[in-house]
Amino acid sequence: MAAEIRENKCVVLKNRPGVESQPNDSNFALEKREVQPCNEGEILVKTLYLSVDPYMRCRMNEETGSSYLTPWPLGDPPTGGGVGQVIQSKSQNFKEGDIVESFLWPWQELVVFSGENPRLVKEESPYLCLKPSLLLGIVGITGLTSYIGIREKAHINSGSNQAMVISGAAGACGMAAGQIAKLDGCGMVIGICGTDEKCRYLTEELNFDFAINYKTTKDVAKQIQTLCPAGIDVYFDNVGGEISNEVIRCMNQNSHIVLCGQISVYNKDVPYPPPLPADIQTILSNKNITRDRFLVLNYMEKFPDAKKQLEAWVREGKVKNRETVVEGLENTGRAFVAMMSGGNIGKQVVRVADLTQ
Ligand code: NDP
């Protein structure tokens, strides 16, 4: 009997937004292609969830400006974080039903992977196999970024009553960073984000001490000084730009910045990290504020232990998780565009198919 060739829906990159523009839905298109049955050594996987992330904006450009990111080719499905379930296996390494994940998952419903693909990881935790979207967020790269970023760069000393500000606080990295900082003994956590609903989420559900809506607060620095007259000891920076300048104006001598991301400039043609204004650079020098570049992928040897800790915290209810879930592969581009302009609370994911139990 001839092996079955299945129809496969894919989202492809249709055109590039240009380095100085916001991405939009029309940069992406839905196509129907075919998926061949898998050959010896291969597995056929159905995509369960896809992750959309800010770094993808760089991959939409002809040049990403980064040594570790390549541009997405036009006409092909973009790749990024994804998790799926094996539906056919001709590899000894996987069996039907296994949950697998990869950083290089194409935006399509069905994917054939080599069973020897070094970037394809089989999930072993029964808990996470039942909640696969967590692998893209709080127990995946964004949770790891916050955990490792704090442990490596924040210098939190439990009990010393430090104050921390987090920008992009209601997003995937931000919500994790605030909770982890508290668990590590940070005295006060202030979140900055773009809506009142997000502010309420941070203070009422995640136990942040204060939250500031940067879109409606005229003078963010003044507000921080009012909330925390003793000054800021740690700044977890997800956004850069003017918000960060305001926070840096409130920082103490010998304080620390976790330079996580600079999303406010991802639609601009500037180097990463973008140069700081001269007066802000002077504050950094005069106050001896550390601001090292931080890239979670440089700490991969720490991933297994960090992942175990994050899973334990989530299971124990010590770290709460929230996701903004967009339904359907065809809406992946839309989900990315929405996340880039603040449409998400918590981790933005796309649900492509249901888990088969
Ligand atoms: P989020 O879930 O935080 O989503 C992005 C959020 O950014 C939006 O919801 C929006 O929230 C905010 N935002 C968008 N534009 C602006 C702007 N101009 N000014 C201020 N805020 C803005 O994304 P992630 O948690 O995945 O990523 C957060 C940051 O962490 C990014 O900069 C990303 O590049 C970085 N990152 C870094 C890693 C590393 O290894 N260093 C690894 C992973 C992520 P709002 O409504 O508040 O505006």
Residues whose N, C-alpha, C, O or C-beta is under 5 A from the ligand:
A	BS01	NDP	D53 P54 Y55 T142 T145 G168 G171 A172 C173 G174 I192 C193 G194 T195 N238 V239 L259 C260 G261 Q262 I263 S264 F294 L295 V296 L297 M339 M340 S341 G342 G343 N344 G346
